[in-house]
């Protein structure tokens, strides 16, 4: 049988690769755990400063920092740069989770907290684990990936519900209508699933809404952060819930769960 490209490494080489993966998690956890409440913001890397969404993203970054949030982006150009710039110039934590790509994507200059990742899945954990909310501006496949991942985590209750705000009604409204016609109508999703996100064109409203949400849930989050309050059999290292085993003969419990 012919092996697929990239699968010619020996078992030993594949095993040692785990240590590189582990190092990305260790560094990410150490750096990100010191942040205040944060908002992960996504959007097109191709937006330019003259784009209205670029200006809105820059404004949002500034407003979020003034509300006491850190701002997390993918560290690249476009919307990521705009949000980072707004946060950076407002004097707040501007976090860039930069990624190695075959075609170089230069990190923007507005990061005062920077991490570099070779693995998308390590990077994606940081976006979810350390964010109190997601904000998505119009974008391409990467933006859609982050949006639908948030929907999946919340829908399956793999994570507690958190705000997901889509900025740009003319862009996101089309997608919402498609979901209503082609996912809700045939029964692939429930009506409540369409309430897991909100669409707006108002940056001021977005910042205020997230501040109110965080204030409301701050006491609950603080209680969960206490070591004695953590149920190790219900929380994974990526910040999601363990849940129930898909196999009846396997139940969570014991030392192994501390490593999940």
C-alpha positions in Angstrom: 0.0 0.0 0.0 1.3 3.4 -0.9 1.7 5.8 2.0 0.3 9.2 1.8 2.7 12.2 1.4 4.3 13.2 4.7 3.8 9.8 6.4 7.3 8.5 5.9 8.6 9.4 9.3 9.6 6.6 11.7 7.5 5.9 14.8 10.3 7.3 16.9 10.3 10.5 14.9 6.6 10.8 15.3 6.8 10.2 19.0 9.5 12.9 19.5 7.2 15.3 17.7 4.9 15.2 20.7 7.5 17.2 22.7 7.3 20.1 20.2 3.5 20.0 20.5 3.8 19.9 24.3 6.2 22.9 24.3 3.6 25.0 22.4 1.0 24.2 25.0 3.3 24.8 27.9 4.4 28.2 26.7 0.9 29.1 25.7 -0.6 28.2 29.1 2.1 30.0 31.0 1.8 33.3 29.0 -2.0 33.3 28.5 -2.9 32.4 32.1 -1.6 35.8 33.2 -4.0 37.8 31.1 -7.1 39.6 32.3 -10.5 38.7 30.8 -10.0 38.6 27.0 -11.9 38.7 23.8 -10.8 36.7 20.7 -11.4 38.7 17.5 -11.3 37.2 14.0 -11.7 38.5 10.5 -10.1 38.7 7.1 -6.3 39.1 6.8 -6.9 40.9 3.5 -8.8 43.9 4.8 -6.9 47.2 4.2 -7.0 50.4 6.3 -9.5 52.1 3.9 -11.9 49.2 4.5 -14.8 50.3 6.8 -14.5 47.0 8.7 -10.8 47.7 9.3 -11.7 51.0 11.0 -14.5 49.4 13.0 -12.1 46.6 14.2 -9.6 49.2 15.2 -12.2 51.1 17.2 -13.4 47.9 18.8 -9.9 47.0 19.9 -9.6 50.4 21.6 -13.0 50.1 23.3 -12.4 46.6 24.6 -9.1 47.6 26.2 -10.8 50.6 27.9 -13.4 48.2 29.3 -10.6 46.2 30.9 -10.3 43.4 28.4 -7.2 41.9 26.7 -7.6 41.4 22.9 -6.5 38.2 21.2 -6.0 37.9 17.5 -4.2 35.7 15.0 -1.4 38.3 14.9 -1.5 38.9 11.1 -2.6 41.7 8.8 -6.0 42.9 8.0 -8.7 42.8 10.7 -6.2 41.2 13.0 -3.9 44.2 12.6 -6.7 46.6 13.0 -7.9 45.1 16.3 -4.3 44.8 17.6 -3.6 48.4 16.7 -6.7 49.7 18.5 -5.8 47.7 21.6 -2.1 48.5 21.5 -2.5 52.2 21.1 -5.1 52.3 23.9 -2.4 50.8 26.2 -3.9 47.4 26.8 -2.8 43.8 26.3 -2.7 43.1 22.6 -2.1 39.4 22.1 -0.9 38.0 18.8 -1.1 34.2 18.3 1.1 34.0 15.2 1.2 30.9 13.0 3.9 29.4 10.8 2.6 29.1 7.2 4.1 27.9 3.9 3.5 31.4 2.5 4.8 33.7 5.1 2.2 35.8 6.9 4.1 38.6 8.6 3.1 39.4 12.2 1.7 42.9 12.7 3.6 45.5 14.7 0.9 46.0 17.3 1.5 43.1 19.7 2.8 43.5 23.2 2.2 39.8 23.9 3.3 37.4 21.1 3.3 33.6 20.7 4.4 31.7 17.7 2.7 28.4 16.7 3.6 25.6 14.3 0.4 23.7 15.0 -3.1 25.2 14.3 -4.7 23.0 16.9 -2.4 24.3 19.7 -3.2 27.8 18.6 -6.9 27.2 18.5 -6.9 26.0 22.1 -5.5 29.4 23.2 -8.3 31.3 21.3 -11.0 29.3 23.2 -9.4 28.6 26.6 -8.5 32.2 27.4 -11.4 34.1 25.8 -14.5 35.3 27.5 -16.1 36.0 24.1 -15.6 35.8 20.3 -16.1 38.6 17.9 -16.1 37.8 14.1 -15.7 40.4 11.4 -16.2 39.4 7.7 -13.5 37.0 6.6 -12.6 33.9 4.7 -12.2 30.2 5.6 -10.2 30.8 8.8 -12.9 33.2 10.2 -15.6 30.7 9.3 -13.6 27.9 11.0 -13.4 29.8 14.2 -17.0 30.8 14.1 -18.4 27.3 13.5 -16.0 25.8 16.0 -17.5 28.1 18.6 -21.0 27.1 17.5 -20.1 23.4 17.8 -18.6 23.8 21.3 -21.6 25.6 22.6 -24.2 23.5 20.8 -22.7 20.3 22.1 -22.2 21.8 25.6 -18.6 21.0 25.4 -18.1 24.5 26.7 -20.4 26.8 28.6 -22.1 29.4 26.5 -20.2 32.5 25.8 -21.0 35.6 23.6 -20.4 35.2 19.9 -20.9 38.4 18.1 -20.8 38.8 14.3 -20.0 42.3 13.1 -21.4 43.1 9.6 -25.0 42.4 9.0 -24.7 42.5 5.2 -22.1 39.7 5.3 -23.3 37.5 8.2 -27.0 38.0 7.5 -26.7 36.0 4.3 -25.1 33.1 6.2 -27.8 33.3 8.9 -30.5 33.1 6.2 -28.7 30.1 4.7 -28.6 28.3 8.0 -32.3 29.0 8.5 -33.2 27.7 5.1 -30.8 24.8 4.7 -30.0 23.7 8.2 -33.0 24.6 10.4 -35.7 23.8 7.9 -34.7 20.2 7.2 -34.0 19.7 11.0 -30.2 19.6 11.0 -30.1 22.1 13.8 -32.7 23.4 16.4 -34.2 26.9 16.4 -32.3 27.7 19.6 -29.1 27.1 17.8 -29.7 30.3 15.8 -29.7 32.2 19.1 -26.1 31.2 19.9 -24.8 34.2 18.1 -25.8 37.8 17.5 -25.3 40.0 14.4 -24.7 43.7 14.7 -23.1 46.7 12.9 -22.6 48.6 16.2 -19.1 48.5 17.7 -20.1 50.6 20.7 -23.0 48.2 21.5 -20.6 45.2 21.1 -18.1 46.6 23.6 -20.8 47.5 26.1 -22.6 44.1 25.7 -19.4 42.2 26.4 -18.6 44.3 29.4 -22.0 43.7 30.9 -21.8 40.0 30.2 -18.4 39.7 31.8 -19.5 41.7 34.9 -22.5 39.5 35.3 -20.5 36.3 35.1 -17.3 37.5 36.8 -18.2 36.1 40.2 -19.1 32.7 38.7 -15.8 32.6 36.8 -13.8 33.6 39.9 -15.4 30.8 41.9 -14.5 28.3 39.2 -10.9 29.5 39.2 -10.5 28.5 42.8 -8.4 25.2 43.0 -10.8 23.6 45.4 -13.7 24.3 43.1 -12.3 22.5 40.1 -13.9 19.1 39.4 -11.0 17.4 37.7 -13.2 14.7 36.2 -15.3 17.4 34.4 -12.7 19.9 33.0 -10.1 19.2 30.3 -6.8 21.1 29.9 -8.2 22.8 26.8 -10.8 24.5 29.0 -13.7 22.4 27.8 -15.9 19.9 29.8 -15.0 16.2 29.8 -18.6 15.1 29.4 -19.9 11.6 29.3 -18.0 8.7 27.8 -19.2 7.6 24.4 -18.7 4.0 25.5 -20.6 2.7 28.5 -17.7 0.5 29.7 -15.4 3.5 30.1 -16.0 6.1 32.8 -13.9 9.2 33.7 -12.2 9.1 37.0 -8.8 8.8 38.7 -5.4 10.2 38.1 -5.7 10.0 34.3 -8.2 12.8 34.2 -5.7 15.2 35.6 -3.8 14.8 32.4 -6.7 15.5 30.0 
